[in-house]
């Protein structure tokens, strides 16, 4: 979980919301004390996961099956 000062959060709100949308949780602090936490909506996360699973299935149908090692290697390579 990333922590950010409230003054920075105000200035960087759009970027913070982008990070939360990607699944990151962000804690907002004031004078070193956590005052709020932004977390992704569960339904949004579920939708992203469902789309990722569907993309993997489509990839498998196009390219044949791949091993777990190949999948992990591809993930590491980006």
HTML snippet that shows the backbone in 3Dmol.js (N, CA, C, O; Angstrom):
<script src="https://3Dmol.org/build/3Dmol-min.js"></script>
<div id="view" style="width:600px;height:400px;position:relative"></div>
<script>
const pdb = `
ATOM      1  N   UNK A   1       0.845  -1.172   0.000  1.00  0.00           N
ATOM      2  CA  UNK A   1       0.000   0.000   0.000  1.00  0.00           C
ATOM      3  C   UNK A   1       0.890   1.234   0.000  1.00  0.00           C
ATOM      4  O   UNK A   1       1.828   1.344   0.789  1.00  0.00           O
ATOM      5  N   UNK A   2       0.585   2.134  -0.876  1.00  0.00           N
ATOM      6  CA  UNK A   2       1.348   3.375  -0.983  1.00  0.00           C
ATOM      7  C   UNK A   2       0.730   4.427  -0.075  1.00  0.00           C
ATOM      8  O   UNK A   2      -0.493   4.508   0.042  1.00  0.00           O
ATOM      9  N   UNK A   3       1.564   5.227   0.564  1.00  0.00           N
ATOM     10  CA  UNK A   3       1.091   6.341   1.383  1.00  0.00           C
ATOM     11  C   UNK A   3       1.483   7.644   0.725  1.00  0.00           C
ATOM     12  O   UNK A   3       2.559   7.763   0.140  1.00  0.00           O
ATOM     13  N   UNK A   4       0.597   8.623   0.826  1.00  0.00           N
ATOM     14  CA  UNK A   4       0.860   9.926   0.225  1.00  0.00           C
ATOM     15  C   UNK A   4       0.296  11.008   1.145  1.00  0.00           C
ATOM     16  O   UNK A   4      -0.778  10.850   1.725  1.00  0.00           O
ATOM     17  N   UNK A   5       1.035  12.105   1.267  1.00  0.00           N
ATOM     18  CA  UNK A   5       0.591  13.233   2.084  1.00  0.00           C
ATOM     19  C   UNK A   5      -0.656  13.873   1.458  1.00  0.00           C
ATOM     20  O   UNK A   5      -0.813  13.865   0.237  1.00  0.00           O
ATOM     21  N   UNK A   6      -1.524  14.417   2.281  1.00  0.00           N
ATOM     22  CA  UNK A   6      -2.768  15.008   1.785  1.00  0.00           C
ATOM     23  C   UNK A   6      -2.505  16.145   0.800  1.00  0.00           C
ATOM     24  O   UNK A   6      -3.260  16.312  -0.158  1.00  0.00           O
ATOM     25  N   UNK A   7      -1.450  16.927   1.019  1.00  0.00           N
ATOM     26  CA  UNK A   7      -1.155  18.023   0.086  1.00  0.00           C
ATOM     27  C   UNK A   7      -0.746  17.480  -1.275  1.00  0.00           C
ATOM     28  O   UNK A   7      -1.126  18.040  -2.303  1.00  0.00           O
ATOM     29  N   UNK A   8       0.027  16.395  -1.293  1.00  0.00           N
ATOM     30  CA  UNK A   8       0.399  15.758  -2.559  1.00  0.00           C
ATOM     31  C   UNK A   8      -0.822  15.123  -3.216  1.00  0.00           C
ATOM     32  O   UNK A   8      -0.975  15.173  -4.436  1.00  0.00           O
ATOM     33  N   UNK A   9      -1.688  14.526  -2.401  1.00  0.00           N
ATOM     34  CA  UNK A   9      -2.886  13.876  -2.936  1.00  0.00           C
ATOM     35  C   UNK A   9      -3.760  14.890  -3.664  1.00  0.00           C
ATOM     36  O   UNK A   9      -4.331  14.587  -4.712  1.00  0.00           O
ATOM     37  N   UNK A  10      -3.859  16.072  -3.117  1.00  0.00           N
ATOM     38  CA  UNK A  10      -4.650  17.117  -3.766  1.00  0.00           C
ATOM     39  C   UNK A  10      -4.072  17.464  -5.129  1.00  0.00           C
ATOM     40  O   UNK A  10      -4.807  17.620  -6.104  1.00  0.00           O
ATOM     41  N   UNK A  11      -2.768  17.583  -5.189  1.00  0.00           N
ATOM     42  CA  UNK A  11      -2.116  17.970  -6.436  1.00  0.00           C
ATOM     43  C   UNK A  11      -2.096  16.838  -7.463  1.00  0.00           C
ATOM     44  O   UNK A  11      -2.059  17.091  -8.667  1.00  0.00           O
ATOM     45  N   UNK A  12      -2.120  15.584  -6.985  1.00  0.00           N
ATOM     46  CA  UNK A  12      -1.964  14.437  -7.881  1.00  0.00           C
ATOM     47  C   UNK A  12      -3.210  13.544  -7.926  1.00  0.00           C
ATOM     48  O   UNK A  12      -3.100  12.349  -8.202  1.00  0.00           O
ATOM     49  N   UNK A  13      -4.369  14.098  -7.664  1.00  0.00           N
ATOM     50  CA  UNK A  13      -5.580  13.292  -7.550  1.00  0.00           C
ATOM     51  C   UNK A  13      -5.833  12.428  -8.781  1.00  0.00           C
ATOM     52  O   UNK A  13      -6.171  11.252  -8.641  1.00  0.00           O
ATOM     53  N   UNK A  14      -5.681  12.967  -9.957  1.00  0.00           N
ATOM     54  CA  UNK A  14      -5.954  12.196 -11.170  1.00  0.00           C
ATOM     55  C   UNK A  14      -5.034  10.978 -11.273  1.00  0.00           C
ATOM     56  O   UNK A  14      -5.494   9.880 -11.587  1.00  0.00           O
ATOM     57  N   UNK A  15      -3.753  11.163 -11.012  1.00  0.00           N
ATOM     58  CA  UNK A  15      -2.792  10.050 -11.064  1.00  0.00           C
ATOM     59  C   UNK A  15      -3.091   9.014  -9.985  1.00  0.00           C
ATOM     60  O   UNK A  15      -2.951   7.812 -10.214  1.00  0.00           O
ATOM     61  N   UNK A  16      -3.499   9.481  -8.818  1.00  0.00           N
ATOM     62  CA  UNK A  16      -3.838   8.550  -7.724  1.00  0.00           C
ATOM     63  C   UNK A  16      -5.057   7.721  -8.112  1.00  0.00           C
ATOM     64  O   UNK A  16      -5.083   6.510  -7.892  1.00  0.00           O
ATOM     65  N   UNK A  17      -6.058   8.363  -8.682  1.00  0.00           N
ATOM     66  CA  UNK A  17      -7.253   7.623  -9.101  1.00  0.00           C
ATOM     67  C   UNK A  17      -6.921   6.610 -10.186  1.00  0.00           C
ATOM     68  O   UNK A  17      -7.498   5.523 -10.212  1.00  0.00           O
ATOM     69  N   UNK A  18      -6.006   6.949 -11.078  1.00  0.00           N
ATOM     70  CA  UNK A  18      -5.560   5.989 -12.101  1.00  0.00           C
ATOM     71  C   UNK A  18      -4.921   4.771 -11.434  1.00  0.00           C
ATOM     72  O   UNK A  18      -5.182   3.635 -11.831  1.00  0.00           O
ATOM     73  N   UNK A  19      -4.087   5.006 -10.423  1.00  0.00           N
ATOM     74  CA  UNK A  19      -3.434   3.902  -9.709  1.00  0.00           C
ATOM     75  C   UNK A  19      -4.460   3.029  -8.998  1.00  0.00           C
ATOM     76  O   UNK A  19      -4.356   1.803  -9.022  1.00  0.00           O
ATOM     77  N   UNK A  20      -5.446   3.650  -8.368  1.00  0.00           N
ATOM     78  CA  UNK A  20      -6.491   2.895  -7.679  1.00  0.00           C
ATOM     79  C   UNK A  20      -7.309   2.097  -8.685  1.00  0.00           C
ATOM     80  O   UNK A  20      -7.690   0.958  -8.413  1.00  0.00           O
ATOM     81  N   UNK A  21      -7.575   2.674  -9.818  1.00  0.00           N
ATOM     82  CA  UNK A  21      -8.324   1.974 -10.866  1.00  0.00           C
ATOM     83  C   UNK A  21      -7.562   0.738 -11.358  1.00  0.00           C
ATOM     84  O   UNK A  21      -8.172  -0.257 -11.748  1.00  0.00           O
ATOM     85  N   UNK A  22      -6.233   0.808 -11.338  1.00  0.00           N
ATOM     86  CA  UNK A  22      -5.405  -0.332 -11.732  1.00  0.00           C
ATOM     87  C   UNK A  22      -5.290  -1.375 -10.618  1.00  0.00           C
ATOM     88  O   UNK A  22      -4.681  -2.425 -10.819  1.00  0.00           O
ATOM     89  N   UNK A  23      -5.870  -1.095  -9.443  1.00  0.00           N
ATOM     90  CA  UNK A  23      -5.877  -2.087  -8.373  1.00  0.00           C
ATOM     91  C   UNK A  23      -5.054  -1.733  -7.155  1.00  0.00           C
ATOM     92  O   UNK A  23      -5.029  -2.500  -6.193  1.00  0.00           O
ATOM     93  N   UNK A  24      -4.387  -0.608  -7.164  1.00  0.00           N
ATOM     94  CA  UNK A  24      -3.538  -0.210  -6.043  1.00  0.00           C
ATOM     95  C   UNK A  24      -4.377   0.427  -4.936  1.00  0.00           C
ATOM     96  O   UNK A  24      -5.371   1.099  -5.213  1.00  0.00           O
ATOM     97  N   UNK A  25      -3.979   0.218  -3.697  1.00  0.00           N
ATOM     98  CA  UNK A  25      -4.593   0.885  -2.557  1.00  0.00           C
ATOM     99  C   UNK A  25      -3.672   2.013  -2.126  1.00  0.00           C
ATOM    100  O   UNK A  25      -2.460   1.824  -2.016  1.00  0.00           O
ATOM    101  N   UNK A  26      -4.246   3.195  -1.879  1.00  0.00           N
ATOM    102  CA  UNK A  26      -3.459   4.365  -1.514  1.00  0.00           C
ATOM    103  C   UNK A  26      -3.981   4.920  -0.190  1.00  0.00           C
ATOM    104  O   UNK A  26      -5.171   5.198  -0.045  1.00  0.00           O
ATOM    105  N   UNK A  27      -3.066   5.076   0.778  1.00  0.00           N
ATOM    106  CA  UNK A  27      -3.417   5.693   2.056  1.00  0.00           C
ATOM    107  C   UNK A  27      -3.022   7.161   1.999  1.00  0.00           C
ATOM    108  O   UNK A  27      -1.938   7.504   1.526  1.00  0.00           O
ATOM    109  N   UNK A  28      -3.902   8.019   2.482  1.00  0.00           N
ATOM    110  CA  UNK A  28      -3.630   9.451   2.527  1.00  0.00           C
ATOM    111  C   UNK A  28      -3.342   9.823   3.974  1.00  0.00           C
ATOM    112  O   UNK A  28      -4.086   9.470   4.888  1.00  0.00           O
ATOM    113  N   UNK A  29      -2.241  10.545   4.156  1.00  0.00           N
ATOM    114  CA  UNK A  29      -1.824  10.906   5.505  1.00  0.00           C
ATOM    115  C   UNK A  29      -1.838  12.420   5.693  1.00  0.00           C
ATOM    116  O   UNK A  29      -1.730  13.196   4.743  1.00  0.00           O
ATOM    117  N   UNK A  30      -1.973  12.799   6.951  1.00  0.00           N
ATOM    118  CA  UNK A  30      -1.862  14.207   7.334  1.00  0.00           C
ATOM    119  C   UNK A  30      -1.002  14.235   8.588  1.00  0.00           C
ATOM    120  O   UNK A  30      -1.338  13.601   9.588  1.00  0.00           O
ATOM    121  N   UNK A  31       0.081  14.950   8.540  1.00  0.00           N
ATOM    122  CA  UNK A  31       1.032  15.051   9.653  1.00  0.00           C
ATOM    123  C   UNK A  31       1.480  13.663  10.119  1.00  0.00           C
ATOM    124  O   UNK A  31       1.605  13.404  11.316  1.00  0.00           O
ATOM    125  N   UNK A  32       1.717  12.775   9.143  1.00  0.00           N
ATOM    126  CA  UNK A  32       2.224  11.444   9.443  1.00  0.00           C
ATOM    127  C   UNK A  32       1.184  10.445   9.926  1.00  0.00           C
ATOM    128  O   UNK A  32       1.530   9.304  10.233  1.00  0.00           O
ATOM    129  N   UNK A  33      -0.079  10.845  10.001  1.00  0.00           N
ATOM    130  CA  UNK A  33      -1.154   9.974  10.481  1.00  0.00           C
ATOM    131  C   UNK A  33      -2.090   9.633   9.331  1.00  0.00           C
ATOM    132  O   UNK A  33      -2.519  10.521   8.594  1.00  0.00           O
ATOM    133  N   UNK A  34      -2.409   8.355   9.175  1.00  0.00           N
ATOM    134  CA  UNK A  34      -3.349   7.968   8.115  1.00  0.00           C
ATOM    135  C   UNK A  34      -4.732   8.521   8.426  1.00  0.00           C
ATOM    136  O   UNK A  34      -5.259   8.364   9.527  1.00  0.00           O
ATOM    137  N   UNK A  35      -5.303   9.177   7.409  1.00  0.00           N
ATOM    138  CA  UNK A  35      -6.646   9.727   7.590  1.00  0.00           C
ATOM    139  C   UNK A  35      -7.664   9.137   6.628  1.00  0.00           C
ATOM    140  O   UNK A  35      -8.868   9.225   6.866  1.00  0.00           O
ATOM    141  N   UNK A  36      -7.189   8.537   5.546  1.00  0.00           N
ATOM    142  CA  UNK A  36      -8.110   7.956   4.562  1.00  0.00           C
ATOM    143  C   UNK A  36      -7.375   6.898   3.760  1.00  0.00           C
ATOM    144  O   UNK A  36      -6.145   6.871   3.701  1.00  0.00           O
ATOM    145  N   UNK A  37      -8.163   6.031   3.147  1.00  0.00           N
ATOM    146  CA  UNK A  37      -7.601   4.995   2.283  1.00  0.00           C
ATOM    147  C   UNK A  37      -8.491   4.876   1.057  1.00  0.00           C
ATOM    148  O   UNK A  37      -9.707   4.723   1.172  1.00  0.00           O
ATOM    149  N   UNK A  38      -7.876   4.948  -0.113  1.00  0.00           N
ATOM    150  CA  UNK A  38      -8.595   4.762  -1.369  1.00  0.00           C
ATOM    151  C   UNK A  38      -8.349   3.342  -1.836  1.00  0.00           C
ATOM    152  O   UNK A  38      -7.203   2.925  -2.003  1.00  0.00           O
ATOM    153  N   UNK A  39      -9.412   2.608  -2.046  1.00  0.00           N
ATOM    154  CA  UNK A  39      -9.308   1.215  -2.484  1.00  0.00           C
ATOM    155  C   UNK A  39     -10.131   1.033  -3.751  1.00  0.00           C
ATOM    156  O   UNK A  39     -11.128   1.727  -3.947  1.00  0.00           O
ATOM    157  N   UNK A  40      -9.722   0.101  -4.615  1.00  0.00           N
ATOM    158  CA  UNK A  40     -10.490  -0.142  -5.839  1.00  0.00           C
ATOM    159  C   UNK A  40     -11.869  -0.705  -5.518  1.00  0.00           C
ATOM    160  O   UNK A  40     -12.050  -1.420  -4.532  1.00  0.00           O
ATOM    161  N   UNK A  41     -12.811  -0.380  -6.343  1.00  0.00           N
ATOM    162  CA  UNK A  41     -14.147  -0.962  -6.222  1.00  0.00           C
ATOM    163  C   UNK A  41     -14.058  -2.456  -6.504  1.00  0.00           C
ATOM    164  O   UNK A  41     -13.437  -2.849  -7.492  1.00  0.00           O
ATOM    165  N   UNK A  42     -14.653  -3.297  -5.672  1.00  0.00           N
ATOM    166  CA  UNK A  42     -14.569  -4.751  -5.898  1.00  0.00           C
ATOM    167  C   UNK A  42     -15.126  -5.168  -7.254  1.00  0.00           C
ATOM    168  O   UNK A  42     -14.564  -6.054  -7.898  1.00  0.00           O
ATOM    169  N   UNK A  43     -16.201  -4.561  -7.694  1.00  0.00           N
ATOM    170  CA  UNK A  43     -16.790  -4.965  -8.969  1.00  0.00           C
ATOM    171  C   UNK A  43     -15.859  -4.622 -10.124  1.00  0.00           C
ATOM    172  O   UNK A  43     -15.770  -5.371 -11.098  1.00  0.00           O
ATOM    173  N   UNK A  44     -15.164  -3.492 -10.018  1.00  0.00           N
ATOM    174  CA  UNK A  44     -14.220  -3.110 -11.072  1.00  0.00           C
ATOM    175  C   UNK A  44     -13.092  -4.127 -11.156  1.00  0.00           C
ATOM    176  O   UNK A  44     -12.687  -4.526 -12.248  1.00  0.00           O
ATOM    177  N   UNK A  45     -12.588  -4.544 -10.002  1.00  0.00           N
ATOM    178  CA  UNK A  45     -11.514  -5.530  -9.957  1.00  0.00           C
ATOM    179  C   UNK A  45     -12.001  -6.860 -10.540  1.00  0.00           C
ATOM    180  O   UNK A  45     -11.271  -7.517 -11.283  1.00  0.00           O
ATOM    181  N   UNK A  46     -13.202  -7.246 -10.212  1.00  0.00           N
ATOM    182  CA  UNK A  46     -13.761  -8.500 -10.732  1.00  0.00           C
ATOM    183  C   UNK A  46     -13.929  -8.430 -12.242  1.00  0.00           C
ATOM    184  O   UNK A  46     -13.673  -9.411 -12.940  1.00  0.00           O
ATOM    185  N   UNK A  47     -14.354  -7.286 -12.751  1.00  0.00           N
ATOM    186  CA  UNK A  47     -14.504  -7.118 -14.195  1.00  0.00           C
ATOM    187  C   UNK A  47     -13.152  -7.236 -14.894  1.00  0.00           C
ATOM    188  O   UNK A  47     -13.045  -7.879 -15.938  1.00  0.00           O
ATOM    189  N   UNK A  48     -12.116  -6.613 -14.315  1.00  0.00           N
ATOM    190  CA  UNK A  48     -10.769  -6.704 -14.895  1.00  0.00           C
ATOM    191  C   UNK A  48     -10.278  -8.141 -14.894  1.00  0.00           C
ATOM    192  O   UNK A  48      -9.685  -8.601 -15.870  1.00  0.00           O
ATOM    193  N   UNK A  49     -10.526  -8.857 -13.791  1.00  0.00           N
ATOM    194  CA  UNK A  49     -10.085 -10.249 -13.700  1.00  0.00           C
ATOM    195  C   UNK A  49     -10.812 -11.104 -14.732  1.00  0.00           C
ATOM    196  O   UNK A  49     -10.201 -11.951 -15.384  1.00  0.00           O
ATOM    197  N   UNK A  50     -12.109 -10.882 -14.879  1.00  0.00           N
ATOM    198  CA  UNK A  50     -12.882 -11.654 -15.855  1.00  0.00           C
ATOM    199  C   UNK A  50     -12.383 -11.387 -17.277  1.00  0.00           C
ATOM    200  O   UNK A  50     -12.291 -12.311 -18.085  1.00  0.00           O
ATOM    201  N   UNK A  51     -12.062 -10.131 -17.585  1.00  0.00           N
ATOM    202  CA  UNK A  51     -11.535  -9.802 -18.910  1.00  0.00           C
ATOM    203  C   UNK A  51     -10.171 -10.454 -19.136  1.00  0.00           C
ATOM    204  O   UNK A  51      -9.874 -10.919 -20.236  1.00  0.00           O
ATOM    205  N   UNK A  52      -9.350 -10.484 -18.097  1.00  0.00           N
ATOM    206  CA  UNK A  52      -8.026 -11.102 -18.216  1.00  0.00           C
ATOM    207  C   UNK A  52      -8.155 -12.604 -18.461  1.00  0.00           C
ATOM    208  O   UNK A  52      -7.427 -13.163 -19.282  1.00  0.00           O
ATOM    209  N   UNK A  53      -9.069 -13.255 -17.759  1.00  0.00           N
ATOM    210  CA  UNK A  53      -9.278 -14.693 -17.952  1.00  0.00           C
ATOM    211  C   UNK A  53      -9.770 -14.957 -19.366  1.00  0.00           C
ATOM    212  O   UNK A  53      -9.313 -15.896 -20.019  1.00  0.00           O
ATOM    213  N   UNK A  54     -10.688 -14.146 -19.836  1.00  0.00           N
ATOM    214  CA  UNK A  54     -11.205 -14.321 -21.193  1.00  0.00           C
ATOM    215  C   UNK A  54     -10.094 -14.123 -22.224  1.00  0.00           C
ATOM    216  O   UNK A  54     -10.017 -14.863 -23.206  1.00  0.00           O
ATOM    217  N   UNK A  55      -9.234 -13.127 -22.002  1.00  0.00           N
ATOM    218  CA  UNK A  55      -8.117 -12.890 -22.920  1.00  0.00           C
ATOM    219  C   UNK A  55      -7.165 -14.079 -22.933  1.00  0.00           C
ATOM    220  O   UNK A  55      -6.655 -14.454 -23.989  1.00  0.00           O
ATOM    221  N   UNK A  56      -6.922 -14.676 -21.770  1.00  0.00           N
ATOM    222  CA  UNK A  56      -6.054 -15.861 -21.711  1.00  0.00           C
ATOM    223  C   UNK A  56      -6.685 -17.040 -22.445  1.00  0.00           C
ATOM    224  O   UNK A  56      -5.994 -17.783 -23.141  1.00  0.00           O
ATOM    225  N   UNK A  57      -7.983 -17.209 -22.291  1.00  0.00           N
ATOM    226  CA  UNK A  57      -8.667 -18.296 -23.001  1.00  0.00           C
ATOM    227  C   UNK A  57      -8.592 -18.094 -24.509  1.00  0.00           C
ATOM    228  O   UNK A  57      -8.326 -19.037 -25.254  1.00  0.00           O
ATOM    229  N   UNK A  58      -8.825 -16.870 -24.956  1.00  0.00           N
ATOM    230  CA  UNK A  58      -8.753 -16.574 -26.385  1.00  0.00           C
ATOM    231  C   UNK A  58      -7.335 -16.795 -26.908  1.00  0.00           C
ATOM    232  O   UNK A  58      -7.148 -17.316 -28.008  1.00  0.00           O
ATOM    233  N   UNK A  59      -6.346 -16.399 -26.121  1.00  0.00           N
ATOM    234  CA  UNK A  59      -4.953 -16.620 -26.504  1.00  0.00           C
ATOM    235  C   UNK A  59      -4.675 -18.109 -26.655  1.00  0.00           C
ATOM    236  O   UNK A  59      -4.026 -18.536 -27.610  1.00  0.00           O
ATOM    237  N   UNK A  60      -5.172 -18.892 -25.708  1.00  0.00           N
ATOM    238  CA  UNK A  60      -4.984 -20.340 -25.766  1.00  0.00           C
ATOM    239  C   UNK A  60      -5.630 -20.953 -26.990  1.00  0.00           C
ATOM    240  O   UNK A  60      -5.069 -21.866 -27.595  1.00  0.00           O
ATOM    241  N   UNK A  61      -6.798 -20.466 -27.363  1.00  0.00           N
ATOM    242  CA  UNK A  61      -7.476 -20.992 -28.542  1.00  0.00           C
ATOM    243  C   UNK A  61      -6.725 -20.628 -29.821  1.00  0.00           C
ATOM    244  O   UNK A  61      -6.683 -21.415 -30.767  1.00  0.00           O
ATOM    245  N   UNK A  62      -6.140 -19.445 -29.844  1.00  0.00           N
ATOM    246  CA  UNK A  62      -5.387 -19.012 -31.033  1.00  0.00           C
ATOM    247  C   UNK A  62      -4.032 -19.691 -31.136  1.00  0.00           C
ATOM    248  O   UNK A  62      -3.584 -20.010 -32.238  1.00  0.00           O
ATOM    249  N   UNK A  63      -3.379 -19.915 -30.013  1.00  0.00           N
ATOM    250  CA  UNK A  63      -1.981 -20.352 -30.023  1.00  0.00           C
ATOM    251  C   UNK A  63      -1.758 -21.733 -29.419  1.00  0.00           C
ATOM    252  O   UNK A  63      -0.611 -22.161 -29.289  1.00  0.00           O
ATOM    253  N   UNK A  64      -2.797 -22.427 -29.057  1.00  0.00           N
ATOM    254  CA  UNK A  64      -2.617 -23.714 -28.398  1.00  0.00           C
ATOM    255  C   UNK A  64      -2.294 -23.513 -26.928  1.00  0.00           C
ATOM    256  O   UNK A  64      -2.096 -22.387 -26.473  1.00  0.00           O
ATOM    257  N   UNK A  65      -2.244 -24.583 -26.213  1.00  0.00           N
ATOM    258  CA  UNK A  65      -2.018 -24.457 -24.777  1.00  0.00           C
ATOM    259  C   UNK A  65      -0.560 -24.126 -24.494  1.00  0.00           C
ATOM    260  O   UNK A  65       0.336 -24.469 -25.265  1.00  0.00           O
ATOM    261  N   UNK A  66      -0.344 -23.457 -23.375  1.00  0.00           N
ATOM    262  CA  UNK A  66       1.008 -23.145 -22.939  1.00  0.00           C
ATOM    263  C   UNK A  66       1.166 -23.634 -21.509  1.00  0.00           C
ATOM    264  O   UNK A  66       0.185 -23.763 -20.777  1.00  0.00           O
ATOM    265  N   UNK A  67       2.378 -23.900 -21.124  1.00  0.00           N
ATOM    266  CA  UNK A  67       2.636 -24.388 -19.772  1.00  0.00           C
ATOM    267  C   UNK A  67       2.650 -23.220 -18.791  1.00  0.00           C
ATOM    268  O   UNK A  67       2.746 -22.059 -19.187  1.00  0.00           O
ATOM    269  N   UNK A  68       2.555 -23.543 -17.526  1.00  0.00           N
ATOM    270  CA  UNK A  68       2.619 -22.517 -16.482  1.00  0.00           C
ATOM    271  C   UNK A  68       3.964 -21.797 -16.536  1.00  0.00           C
ATOM    272  O   UNK A  68       4.031 -20.584 -16.340  1.00  0.00           O
ATOM    273  N   UNK A  69       5.035 -22.547 -16.803  1.00  0.00           N
ATOM    274  CA  UNK A  69       6.371 -21.926 -16.897  1.00  0.00           C
ATOM    275  C   UNK A  69       6.434 -20.915 -18.041  1.00  0.00           C
ATOM    276  O   UNK A  69       7.035 -19.850 -17.899  1.00  0.00           O
ATOM    277  N   UNK A  70       5.815 -21.249 -19.172  1.00  0.00           N
ATOM    278  CA  UNK A  70       5.792 -20.324 -20.304  1.00  0.00           C
ATOM    279  C   UNK A  70       4.986 -19.074 -19.963  1.00  0.00           C
ATOM    280  O   UNK A  70       5.368 -17.964 -20.335  1.00  0.00           O
ATOM    281  N   UNK A  71       3.884 -19.254 -19.263  1.00  0.00           N
ATOM    282  CA  UNK A  71       3.044 -18.135 -18.867  1.00  0.00           C
ATOM    283  C   UNK A  71       3.793 -17.218 -17.907  1.00  0.00           C
ATOM    284  O   UNK A  71       3.747 -15.996 -18.054  1.00  0.00           O
ATOM    285  N   UNK A  72       4.479 -17.792 -16.932  1.00  0.00           N
ATOM    286  CA  UNK A  72       5.248 -16.995 -15.970  1.00  0.00           C
ATOM    287  C   UNK A  72       6.380 -16.272 -16.679  1.00  0.00           C
ATOM    288  O   UNK A  72       6.646 -15.106 -16.387  1.00  0.00           O
ATOM    289  N   UNK A  73       7.042 -16.936 -17.596  1.00  0.00           N
ATOM    290  CA  UNK A  73       8.119 -16.314 -18.357  1.00  0.00           C
ATOM    291  C   UNK A  73       7.601 -15.134 -19.167  1.00  0.00           C
ATOM    292  O   UNK A  73       8.231 -14.077 -19.203  1.00  0.00           O
ATOM    293  N   UNK A  74       6.460 -15.311 -19.812  1.00  0.00           N
ATOM    294  CA  UNK A  74       5.864 -14.229 -20.605  1.00  0.00           C
ATOM    295  C   UNK A  74       5.490 -13.056 -19.714  1.00  0.00           C
ATOM    296  O   UNK A  74       5.655 -11.902 -20.112  1.00  0.00           O
ATOM    297  N   UNK A  75       4.992 -13.332 -18.522  1.00  0.00           N
ATOM    298  CA  UNK A  75       4.625 -12.276 -17.577  1.00  0.00           C
ATOM    299  C   UNK A  75       5.866 -11.487 -17.172  1.00  0.00           C
ATOM    300  O   UNK A  75       5.834 -10.257 -17.115  1.00  0.00           O
ATOM    301  N   UNK A  76       6.938 -12.182 -16.897  1.00  0.00           N
ATOM    302  CA  UNK A  76       8.181 -11.498 -16.489  1.00  0.00           C
ATOM    303  C   UNK A  76       8.728 -10.620 -17.612  1.00  0.00           C
ATOM    304  O   UNK A  76       9.299  -9.559 -17.362  1.00  0.00           O
ATOM    305  N   UNK A  77       8.549 -11.069 -18.831  1.00  0.00           N
ATOM    306  CA  UNK A  77       9.041 -10.301 -19.984  1.00  0.00           C
ATOM    307  C   UNK A  77       8.157  -9.119 -20.318  1.00  0.00           C
ATOM    308  O   UNK A  77       8.554  -8.238 -21.082  1.00  0.00           O
ATOM    309  N   UNK A  78       6.957  -9.091 -19.750  1.00  0.00           N
ATOM    310  CA  UNK A  78       6.061  -7.963 -19.970  1.00  0.00           C
ATOM    311  C   UNK A  78       5.147  -8.202 -21.110  1.00  0.00           C
ATOM    312  O   UNK A  78       4.324  -7.345 -21.431  1.00  0.00           O
TER     313      UNK A  78
END
`;
const viewer = $3Dmol.createViewer("view");
viewer.addModel(pdb, "pdb");
viewer.setStyle({}, {cartoon: {color: "spectrum"}});
viewer.zoomTo();
viewer.render();
</script>
